[in-house]
Amino acid sequence: MVRDPVCGMEVDPAQFDTTFEGIHYAFCSEQCRQRFIANPHLYIGVPGEKAPRQRGMELLKRRRFLLDTPLATQHAAILADALGGMMGVKAIEIEDGSKVTITYDLLQATADQLESKMAEVGVKLGDGWAERLRRSFVHYTEECEVGSLEVRQYHRHG
């Protein structure tokens, strides 16, 4: 067994595996593998400096998603179960069947991954221009935030 660098779970070495810089890594899920591939230095450090995840850092975010049409109680329960099964999701609130608020660890899940999971269970997000612009801004800010947290090896010349 090996440790998933994203969530810390013990996993089979052949499960959702990938190689980065000549080192083999395995993951508990495709979600964790995608997070690692997108920003590997959030999870593995460089000589002399630990990565944020290795230091035990959590980066909690709370996002509200507006739905195109309100969900029936049964469909809301299906959505809550699907989102609750994702790594890093800490809390889910569904208000009036049309507003979904999710608290999650950005080091384990992204708004984009949450939106994809919602689409998988048949939930359609609001598609007005303002809502699409707001979601795009969230994606951009998340990319900037995790990019600035990645540890990098600095080469000095002199």
Phi, psi and omega per residue, in radians:
M1 nan 2.563 3.084
V2 -2.247 2.865 -3.118
R3 -1.651 2.288 3.032
D4 -1.185 2.120 -3.090
P5 -1.221 -0.296 -3.109
V6 -1.488 -0.913 -3.062
C7 -1.869 -0.261 3.100
G8 1.545 0.023 -3.141
M9 -1.251 2.637 3.025
E10 -1.412 2.225 -3.088
V11 -2.358 2.843 3.050
D12 -1.168 2.390 -3.093
P13 -1.059 -0.352 -3.129
A14 -1.676 -0.049 -3.052
Q15 -1.437 2.167 3.107
F16 0.756 0.863 -3.023
D17 -1.528 2.779 3.070
T18 -2.692 2.856 3.082
T19 -2.079 2.320 3.110
F20 -2.318 2.192 -3.119
E21 0.871 0.715 3.077
G22 1.376 0.077 -3.139
I23 -1.961 2.355 -3.129
H24 -1.450 2.346 3.072
Y25 -2.272 2.588 3.078
A26 -2.239 2.699 -3.010
F27 -2.353 2.750 -3.140
C28 -1.349 -0.411 -3.062
S29 -2.708 2.895 3.067
E30 -1.128 -0.579 3.111
Q31 -1.029 -0.839 3.138
C32 -1.147 -0.669 3.115
R33 -1.094 -0.744 3.119
Q34 -1.105 -0.734 3.128
R35 -1.079 -0.728 -3.141
F36 -1.128 -0.835 -3.103
I37 -1.065 -0.675 -3.116
A38 -1.168 -0.673 -3.075
N39 -2.570 1.257 -3.045
P40 -1.060 -0.547 -3.078
H41 -1.449 0.188 2.883
L42 -1.426 -0.359 -2.989
Y43 -2.012 -0.466 3.091
I44 -2.138 2.398 -3.093
G45 -1.513 -2.955 3.043
V46 -2.144 2.829 -3.141
P47 -0.898 2.175 3.106
G48 1.588 -0.137 3.141
E49 -2.558 2.208 3.094
K50 -1.396 2.623 3.072
A51 -1.326 2.794 3.137
P52 -0.927 -0.728 -3.120
R53 -1.185 -0.641 3.107
Q54 -1.149 -0.474 3.090
R55 -1.466 -0.004 3.125
G56 1.451 0.270 -3.098
M57 -1.197 2.458 2.956
E58 -2.097 2.556 3.120
L59 -2.236 1.485 -3.044
L60 -1.344 2.348 3.096
K61 -2.207 2.619 3.083
R62 -2.228 2.021 -3.090
R63 -2.155 2.518 3.065
R64 -1.927 2.282 3.105
F65 -2.002 2.236 3.092
L66 -1.655 2.311 -3.092
L67 -1.646 2.693 3.138
D68 -1.151 -0.772 3.106
T69 -2.361 2.561 3.138
P70 -1.091 2.596 3.140
L71 -1.612 2.515 2.977
A72 -1.244 2.799 -3.091
T73 -0.962 -0.758 -3.116
Q74 -1.132 -0.746 -3.139
H75 -1.205 -0.597 3.082
A76 -1.109 -0.673 3.107
A77 -1.156 -0.687 3.099
I78 -1.100 -0.767 3.113
L79 -1.088 -0.792 -3.134
A80 -1.075 -0.701 3.108
D81 -1.131 -0.760 -3.125
A82 -1.119 -0.803 3.138
L83 -1.201 -0.660 3.137
G84 -1.138 -0.392 3.109
G85 -1.423 -0.102 3.133
M86 -1.434 2.525 3.081
M87 -1.153 2.436 3.056
G88 1.529 -0.191 3.134
V89 -1.382 2.132 -3.058
K90 -1.746 -0.626 -3.107
A91 -2.697 2.581 3.116
I92 -2.347 2.243 3.070
E93 -2.214 2.270 3.093
I94 -2.054 2.020 -3.056
E95 -1.899 2.212 3.124
D96 0.970 0.315 3.136
G97 1.228 -0.022 -3.070
S98 -2.179 -0.110 3.115
K99 -2.204 2.126 -3.137
V100 -1.996 2.102 3.107
T101 -1.941 2.207 -3.069
I102 -2.193 2.303 3.012
T103 -1.834 2.223 -3.058
Y104 -2.603 2.784 3.095
D105 -1.561 2.010 -3.100
L106 -1.095 -0.362 3.095
L107 -1.331 -0.217 3.134
Q108 -2.040 -0.413 -3.117
A109 -2.566 2.691 3.092
T110 -2.118 2.824 3.075
A111 -1.021 -0.651 3.122
D112 -1.077 -0.757 3.104
Q113 -1.150 -0.667 3.098
L114 -1.114 -0.754 3.110
E115 -1.093 -0.696 3.114
S116 -1.109 -0.710 3.119
K117 -1.124 -0.704 3.108
M118 -1.089 -0.727 3.121
A119 -1.122 -0.646 3.118
E120 -1.026 -0.628 -3.131
V121 -1.622 0.157 3.025
G122 1.547 0.284 3.113
V123 -1.564 2.247 3.134
K124 -1.808 2.169 3.106
L125 -1.345 2.748 3.081
G126 -0.986 2.413 -3.060
D127 -2.068 0.324 3.030
G128 -1.175 2.748 -3.055
W129 -1.073 -0.644 -3.122
A130 -1.164 -0.713 3.141
E131 -1.192 -0.728 3.103
R132 -1.108 -0.705 3.113
L133 -1.132 -0.742 3.127
R134 -1.078 -0.778 3.124
R135 -1.132 -0.687 3.101
S136 -1.103 -0.690 3.108
F137 -1.119 -0.702 3.106
V138 -1.083 -0.791 3.131
H139 -1.043 -0.784 -3.126
Y140 -1.099 -0.808 -3.115
T141 -1.160 -0.624 3.091
E142 -1.128 -0.752 3.106
E143 -1.055 -0.757 3.132
C144 -1.131 -0.741 -3.089
E145 -1.143 -0.827 -3.141
V146 -1.229 -0.577 3.093
G147 -1.103 -0.633 -3.137
S148 -1.333 -0.326 3.130
L149 -1.520 -0.351 -3.110
E150 -1.061 2.389 3.071
V151 -1.419 2.520 -3.129
R152 -2.316 2.601 3.072
Q153 -1.569 2.183 -3.128
Y154 -1.684 2.317 3.111
H155 -1.777 2.202 -3.135
R156 -1.850 2.409 3.093
H157 -2.028 2.536 3.097
G158 2.906 nan nan
